[in-house]
Amino acid sequence: MESQPLVSVITPAYNRAGFIDQTIRSALDQTWPNIQLIVVDDGSTDGTLERVAAYGSQLTLLTHDGHANRGQSASINLGLRHATGKYLAILDSDDYWEPGKLALQVAFLEQHPDIGLVYTNGYGVDADGNIIYVCHREDHVEPNDPDRVLLDCYLALPVNSLVRKSVYDQAGPFEESFRAGQDHDMLVRIAELTRFAYLPDYTWYYRRHAGSISSLHQERRWQTGFRILDNASRRYPYRPATLRRRKAVLNYRMGRIRLAQRQPLSAAAYLFKAFLQDPFRALRVIVHLDQSR
């Protein structure tokens, strides 16, 4: 057991000039003394690159060849190739941490060598940092079931988790062909390899704002979800019921998107498939919508 193992923090950044300083400061101000902060600028055009560069030797600044915009997965992968820490954390460029987050998680992983990923509780906040919701309920318990991770994606890999580098080495790089949903894909792959642990401390803030939840991003996310599900079913012996129910969730989400886009025929096709794949959940949704009127 090392006294102060190195933690590598990777922040992919694209056009986050309004938030990046708070993100960087929350990493640099951690009480854990041994941190390697790597910020990968993904072709920003709004001054983000210049803001990051101003921190000088306090962090490592990386860019893609030709200052290209290659997406979050490619940016994280570039950071992973330069990371030398025993533990790895991903911090998106609009999120931020409490000062004691990494110290808490490092201490836990040092004491529990059988755990590959540890996560904590946190808050969803708006663009101004006002709390919108709490991520995990007070009675939340980590189930350590890859089927649950595939089905519900109930925890966040960026902002929330600290992972052993050895686990990332086993899981392989982020899928660079995904421009959405890549975090869920990696989390599913990690769950297939190692055990998780949950600490109820509130240590992070996930920012929700117009630039992070566009309808285009949502559509990409759920379309990518079908590919993630197909890959997972080929890679790991998931329960048939899990695969069917996850497909129902994806079809339901796509149906809602098509309704919002005023494409009723396409919406009906997705929603009908969702009903066939998980009729009990579909009925619960219908009852809930009826009661909420």
PyMOL commands that set and color helices and strands:
alter all, ss='L'
color gray80, all
select helices_A, chain A and resi 20-28+48-53+56-58+65-67+72-82+101-111+146-152+165-171+182-191+210-212+215-235+240-260+264-277+279-291
alter helices_A, ss='H'
color red, helices_A
select strands_A, chain A and resi 7-13+35-41+60-63+87-90+96-97+115-125+131-134+162-164+195-207
alter strands_A, ss='S'
color yellow, strands_A
deselect
rebuild
show_as cartoon
